[in-house]
Amino acid sequence: MKDQDREDFVAVIGGGPAGLAAAERIARAGRAVRIFDRMPTPGRKLLMAGRGGLNLTHSEPLDRFIERYGESAGRLAPIIHAFPPDALRDWAGSLGVETFVGSSGRVFPTGLKASPLLRAWRRRLEGAGATIHARHRWDGFDGDALSFTTDGRMLRILPKAIILALGGASWSKLGSDGSWADALLRRGVAVAPFMPSNSGFDALWTQRFADMAAGQPLKNIALCFDGRRVPGEIVLTRTGVEGGAVYALSAALRDAIGRNGEATLLIDLKPDLSATAIRDRLGRPRGRNSLSNHLRKTLKLDRAAIALLREALSPEILADGARLAEAVKALPVRLTGVRPLDRAISSAGGIAWDEMTDDLMVRRIPGLFAAGEMLDWEAPTGGYLLQACFATGVRAGDGVCRYLER
Ligand SMILES: Cc1cc2nc3c(=O)[nH]c(=O)nc-3n(C[C@H](O)[C@H](O)[C@H](O)COP(=O)(O)OP(=O)(O)OC[C@H]3O[C@@H](n4cnc5c(N)ncnc54)[C@H](O)[C@@H]3O)c2cc1C
């Protein structure tokens, strides 16, 4: 295919934060850009993130921030240095959406919603000449061209350059289902298998406990696993556990369950008290109080925490003050499975870093770039996901402009 046969625009496939960020850079450079998305409107997952307040990024020092990307920190560091959390906050501000730092250091829009941001962003993109083609499902490559299905018809386009920003493989009802992987694998591009990230886990609860505890939070606790300690809160579910502190350990827990079939999480139900202080309090005269009442009065444990102690500990330990005090500080909960990928907040896996240039072009397909969650990185919740999606989108958008200049 000769270069002059190509139409003079850049195709961005996927209208999530990564794709829209890439499109904005291209439009701002004065180039024609068309955004294609299979859904009736773009940004569905961003809107879903808005339901939880839209944790855009985090305010911690940049070096610490970048460590959150684990094995991918080295590849993401220059990309995030070029578009750091402050740049993301400024960008939101430029759309009329101010941000604030919450008590945990997380950054949110003041309205705690995604819709005003997405609306203003769309307006600005369209004002800059970008066009959005909704209900266009990308089916793969047709030689050098791209083929789509729209309204039951096939469409074939041959743009000057392409950015894939098709997302990961969780919450498929919002548009991203990971089906893009086949098209790239067929072209010889290595794609690491998708795995749940920031997911819940299964525990072998008794029916009685599941009925009582499902939906109950455990607040002001700390989780320990594999030498790491994460303060925060979790939610007890009918099948196990989920929530922020679990998500922070989810990669390590998932990998351990993959290796050993199970992983034992330790829950510190009283992070502010030492085991000795707990033992002393439990040693106070109990009078006619039941053990549950004694735990509630002496340690201020709530109903869910007490039920969990009763679920996880034998009657002998419950009757032994010293052993019970140790268990309050390190309650073992055996996790036996990972919740399904489709219900995870994000996915691990995606296009292997070795396939990508520093500008996020796929080495073996010149002119094809990729950004966002479809690259092989993972990070805990806390704003790290969106920050990396925006920053890789910016890098791929700038990369396309540099490529076309050459
Ligand atoms: C419930 C929930 C809450 C979250 N909260 C937060 C949060 O507070 N903070 C945070 O940092 N992260 C959060 N995340 C994660 C964050 O939303 C994602 O990491 C981010 O949206 C990924 O951006 P992306 O652009 O790579 O992909 P996506 O946002 O998934 O966008 C990809 C787009 O590609 C389109 N697409 C996919 N396949 C095709 C195809 N074949 N043809 C055409 N179009 C296609 C999809 O329709 C979609 O619009 C949350 C996720 C969930 C599920």
The ligand as a Tripos MOL2 file, in Angstrom:
@<TRIPOS>MOLECULE
LIG
   53    58     1     0     0
SMALL
NO_CHARGES

@<TRIPOS>ATOM
      1 C1        -16.0230    0.7180   38.6630 C.3       1 LIG1
      2 C2        -14.7200    1.3380   38.2580 C.ar      1 LIG1
      3 C3        -14.2290    2.4340   38.9730 C.ar      1 LIG1
      4 C4        -12.9940    2.9910   38.6300 C.ar      1 LIG1
      5 N1        -12.5460    4.0660   39.3380 N.ar      1 LIG1
      6 C5        -11.3310    4.5810   39.0580 C.ar      1 LIG1
      7 C6        -10.8330    5.6970   39.7790 C.ar      1 LIG1
      8 O1        -11.5430    6.3060   40.6000 O.2       1 LIG1
      9 N2         -9.5650    6.1290   39.5110 N.ar      1 LIG1
     10 C7         -8.7760    5.5150   38.5740 C.ar      1 LIG1
     11 O2         -7.6190    5.9170   38.3990 O.2       1 LIG1
     12 N3         -9.2590    4.4990   37.8210 N.ar      1 LIG1
     13 C8        -10.5010    4.0190   38.0430 C.ar      1 LIG1
     14 N4        -10.9850    2.9790   37.2920 N.ar      1 LIG1
     15 C9        -10.1650    2.4660   36.1730 C.3       1 LIG1
     16 C10       -10.1950    3.4000   34.9650 C.3       1 LIG1
     17 O3        -11.5290    3.8260   34.7110 O.3       1 LIG1
     18 C11        -9.6240    2.6740   33.7260 C.3       1 LIG1
     19 O4         -8.3320    2.2330   34.0310 O.3       1 LIG1
     20 C12        -9.5810    3.5940   32.5100 C.3       1 LIG1
     21 O5        -10.8850    4.0130   32.1370 O.3       1 LIG1
     22 C13        -8.9310    2.9130   31.3150 C.3       1 LIG1
     23 O6         -8.8530    3.8640   30.2950 O.3       1 LIG1
     24 P1         -8.6190    3.4220   28.7950 P.3       1 LIG1
     25 O7         -8.8290    4.6520   27.9700 O.co2     1 LIG1
     26 O8         -7.3620    2.6800   28.6560 O.co2     1 LIG1
     27 O9         -9.7860    2.3780   28.4770 O.3       1 LIG1
     28 P2        -11.3830    2.5080   28.6120 P.3       1 LIG1
     29 O10       -11.7650    3.6020   29.5150 O.co2     1 LIG1
     30 O11       -11.8490    1.1500   28.9170 O.co2     1 LIG1
     31 O12       -11.8160    2.9420   27.1450 O.3       1 LIG1
     32 C14       -11.6410    2.0690   26.0500 C.3       1 LIG1
     33 C15       -12.6600    2.4130   25.0000 C.3       1 LIG1
     34 O13       -12.4350    1.5510   23.8830 O.3       1 LIG1
     35 C16       -13.6960    1.1460   23.3600 C.3       1 LIG1
     36 N5        -13.5260   -0.1350   22.6730 N.ar      1 LIG1
     37 C17       -13.1040   -1.3020   23.1940 C.ar      1 LIG1
     38 N6        -13.0650   -2.2540   22.2350 N.ar      1 LIG1
     39 C18       -13.4560   -1.6560   21.0710 C.ar      1 LIG1
     40 C19       -13.5950   -2.0960   19.7230 C.ar      1 LIG1
     41 N7        -13.3430   -3.3600   19.3600 N.pl3     1 LIG1
     42 N8        -13.9930   -1.2070   18.7970 N.ar      1 LIG1
     43 C20       -14.2460    0.0880   19.1370 C.ar      1 LIG1
     44 N9        -14.1520    0.5580   20.3960 N.ar      1 LIG1
     45 C21       -13.7510   -0.3020   21.3530 C.ar      1 LIG1
     46 C22       -14.5930    1.0360   24.5750 C.3       1 LIG1
     47 O14       -15.9550    1.1620   24.2210 O.3       1 LIG1
     48 C23       -14.1010    2.1810   25.4530 C.3       1 LIG1
     49 O15       -14.8670    3.3670   25.2460 O.3       1 LIG1
     50 C24       -12.2360    2.4360   37.5680 C.ar      1 LIG1
     51 C25       -12.7370    1.3550   36.8520 C.ar      1 LIG1
     52 C26       -13.9710    0.8010   37.1820 C.ar      1 LIG1
     53 C27       -14.4890   -0.3620   36.3870 C.3       1 LIG1
@<TRIPOS>BOND
     1     1     2 1
     2     2     3 ar
     3     2    52 ar
     4     3     4 ar
     5     4     5 ar
     6     4    50 ar
     7     5     6 ar
     8     6     7 ar
     9     6    13 1
    10     7     8 2
    11     7     9 ar
    12     9    10 ar
    13    10    11 2
    14    10    12 ar
    15    12    13 ar
    16    13    14 ar
    17    14    15 1
    18    14    50 ar
    19    15    16 1
    20    16    17 1
    21    16    18 1
    22    18    19 1
    23    18    20 1
    24    20    21 1
    25    20    22 1
    26    22    23 1
    27    23    24 1
    28    24    25 2
    29    24    26 1
    30    24    27 1
    31    27    28 1
    32    28    29 2
    33    28    30 1
    34    28    31 1
    35    31    32 1
    36    32    33 1
    37    33    34 1
    38    33    48 1
    39    34    35 1
    40    35    36 1
    41    35    46 1
    42    36    37 ar
    43    36    45 ar
    44    37    38 ar
    45    38    39 ar
    46    39    40 ar
    47    39    45 ar
    48    40    41 1
    49    40    42 ar
    50    42    43 ar
    51    43    44 ar
    52    44    45 ar
    53    46    47 1
    54    46    48 1
    55    48    49 1
    56    50    51 ar
    57    51    52 ar
    58    52    53 1
@<TRIPOS>SUBSTRUCTURE
     1 LIG1         1 GROUP 0 **** ****
